[in-house]
Amino acid sequence: MPRASFRTGVMIQARPEKVFGYVSDLSRHGEWASDPVEIVTVESSPAVVGNRYRSTAQSHGVTFQSELVVTEYKPPVRFAFVGQDSTGRVEHLFTFRDDGGNTRVERQMQFNISFVQWLAYLALAYPVRIPSARRTMARLKAKLEESSDM
């Protein structure tokens, strides 16, 4: 099965602990995602590896239901989760690097997809997926820099 991936990043004027805390709260991703998304916690315990969530997202008029599982939780440097829906499995990895009191956030997404989906991915990655990911990171930056209460 082919793998497809891309990476985006942004510099945020906030401490890594603040950025990590916000990004690792999956229930808040809808506040900064470029497409409508709602994520609800299946388990109410604090964020730990293995916590499960349910996601409902819309993209270009299509609704996707996903099951999400936290796969890595290392404050304030790494956070990862995997999502599984009808289109396949998507791994999300966020890394956080302190840069003089600011935070460099990198997001990598990897897709495990069929060959046909891989061909479609190649056709859609640059015009759709990557611009959407960049808008999402810009929204994350704006959200964290406009608010001092997070």
C-alpha positions in Angstrom: 0.0 0.0 0.0 1.5 3.4 -1.0 2.2 6.1 1.5 1.8 9.8 0.9 2.9 12.6 3.2 3.5 16.3 3.5 4.7 18.7 6.1 3.8 22.2 7.0 5.1 24.6 9.7 4.6 27.9 11.4 6.4 30.1 13.9 4.1 31.1 16.8 4.8 33.9 19.3 4.0 31.8 22.3 5.8 29.4 24.7 6.0 25.7 23.6 4.0 24.7 26.7 1.1 26.9 25.7 1.2 25.8 22.1 1.5 22.1 23.0 -1.3 22.3 25.5 -3.6 23.8 22.9 -2.7 21.5 20.0 -2.8 18.4 22.1 -6.4 19.1 23.1 -8.1 17.5 20.1 -11.5 18.7 21.2 -10.2 22.3 20.3 -9.0 21.5 16.8 -12.3 22.8 15.3 -11.3 26.3 16.6 -8.4 26.5 14.1 -9.0 23.9 11.4 -9.5 25.3 7.9 -12.5 23.0 7.3 -15.4 22.4 9.7 -14.5 19.7 12.2 -15.9 18.6 15.5 -14.0 16.3 17.8 -15.4 14.7 20.9 -13.6 12.8 23.6 -14.6 9.1 24.0 -12.6 8.9 27.2 -12.6 11.7 29.8 -9.1 11.1 31.3 -6.3 13.6 30.7 -4.5 13.3 27.4 -2.4 10.2 27.3 -1.3 7.7 24.7 -4.3 5.5 23.8 -7.0 8.2 24.4 -9.8 7.9 21.8 -11.9 10.5 20.1 -14.6 10.7 17.4 -14.3 13.3 14.6 -16.8 14.6 12.2 -15.2 16.7 9.5 -16.4 18.3 6.3 -14.3 19.0 3.2 -15.6 20.2 -0.1 -19.1 19.2 0.7 -18.2 15.7 1.9 -18.6 14.6 5.5 -16.1 12.2 7.1 -16.5 10.3 10.3 -13.2 9.3 11.9 -12.0 7.4 14.9 -8.9 9.1 16.4 -6.3 7.6 18.8 -3.4 9.5 20.5 -0.2 7.7 19.6 2.4 10.0 21.2 2.3 12.5 24.0 5.6 14.1 25.1 5.0 17.6 26.4 6.1 20.0 25.2 7.9 18.6 22.2 5.9 15.9 20.4 2.2 15.0 19.9 0.7 12.5 17.5 -2.5 10.8 16.7 -3.9 8.6 14.0 -7.3 8.9 12.3 -9.1 6.1 10.5 -12.1 6.8 8.2 -13.5 5.5 4.9 -10.6 7.0 3.0 -7.9 5.2 5.0 -5.5 5.9 7.8 -3.9 9.3 8.4 -1.1 9.8 10.9 -0.7 13.3 12.3 2.6 14.3 14.0 3.2 17.7 15.6 6.6 18.7 16.8 7.3 21.8 18.9 10.6 23.6 19.1 11.5 26.5 21.4 13.0 29.4 19.5 13.8 32.1 22.0 10.4 32.1 23.7 8.5 31.5 20.4 7.5 28.1 19.1 8.2 26.5 15.8 5.4 24.0 15.1 5.8 21.4 12.4 2.9 19.2 11.3 3.5 16.1 9.3 0.6 14.1 7.8 1.1 10.6 6.4 -1.6 8.7 4.6 -1.8 4.9 4.1 -3.9 4.6 1.0 -4.6 2.3 -1.9 -2.9 2.8 -5.3 -6.0 4.5 -6.8 -6.2 6.8 -3.7 -2.5 7.5 -4.1 -3.1 8.7 -7.7 -5.9 10.9 -6.6 -3.7 12.2 -3.7 -1.1 13.2 -6.3 -3.7 15.1 -8.2 -5.2 16.9 -5.2 -2.2 17.3 -2.8 -0.9 20.6 -4.2 -4.1 22.3 -5.3 -6.2 21.2 -2.2 -4.5 19.3 0.7 -1.3 21.4 1.1 -3.0 24.8 0.8 -5.7 23.7 3.3 -2.9 22.5 5.7 -1.2 25.9 5.4 -4.4 27.7 6.1 -4.9 25.5 9.2 -1.5 26.3 10.5 -2.0 30.1 9.9 -5.3 29.9 11.8 -3.5 28.1 14.7 -0.9 30.9 14.8 -3.6 33.6 14.7 -5.7 31.9 17.4 -2.7 31.5 19.8 -1.3 34.9 19.2 -4.6 36.8 19.6 -5.5 35.2 22.9 -3.6 35.4 26.2 -6.1 33.3 28.1 -5.0 29.9 26.7 
